[in-house]
Amino acid sequence: MPNLDRLDENRVETALTYLAGTDEEHAMLSGEVKRIEELLKTSKAKIFLQSEGGVAEREQKALASPEYEKSVQEWSDIWKSFKIIDNKRLHEIRIIDVWRTLESSRRKGNL
């Protein structure tokens, strides 16, 4: 269990500073995830349209293509980077929320 006595204005300021300092990177990574998701669809569609055979066969060829595999790897790499920063930001947001709750309780005399 975390030590709530160490949760003070300084820690909240650190959380706010982190959030402000990572806004742009978070937005850029989020945009990159969306871009690569569209790239996945495009690369799959290109192979599908260039292939011969039935629909199921062309679908499997598209999914097995090196281009699609490369796009999936790129998406996976950027998704991991995005989730790391996203999770850290969510943690800092929770710290701020807990601090607000504690401060509210202190003002009401509950702590």
Beta strands, then each sheet from edge to edge (+ up, - down):
end
